[in-house]
């Protein structure tokens, strides 16, 4: 193994990715910047949705069976130009 490969494997980034665990299913809390509209309501389907009063912040809470479902929603939100402020796992089964 070359020195370059050895230093890569010992880097902090490598350790973070190596210890990353794939979530099977989880409930996520997502914060968006913007206002609720009909397109957003269609995309988020059965998620809980709340517009913060006097702010352009939307709270979404919902269940995702796996991370690919979460990524699908995040990509759809990006496609309709919502800024994603944060994504947090509330509960998960591992």
Phi, psi and omega in degrees: 000135181284163178299325180298317180292321180296314180295326177297315183293336180266359182288152179302321180300318180299317181295321179297311181293324179296323183272356180297132179249135180286124180282128178286307179209149183196163171256128184244149172247121183239132175251133179238155171260129179142191179243150178289134174221176184298322179297316178298315180301322178293318184289319184280350172053250186258021176284154171287135182224138180213132175270126176290134181294138178060017176225155174267052181236132179244132175260129174238136174226130180194164181269138175230130182290337178197174183289335178293326175294319177298313179298325176299316178294315181299320177295320178295320177296320177296320180299326179263016169069036171268133176280125179271116182274321179197157175222123181229142173276126177269313176216152177209156173247127181242000000 
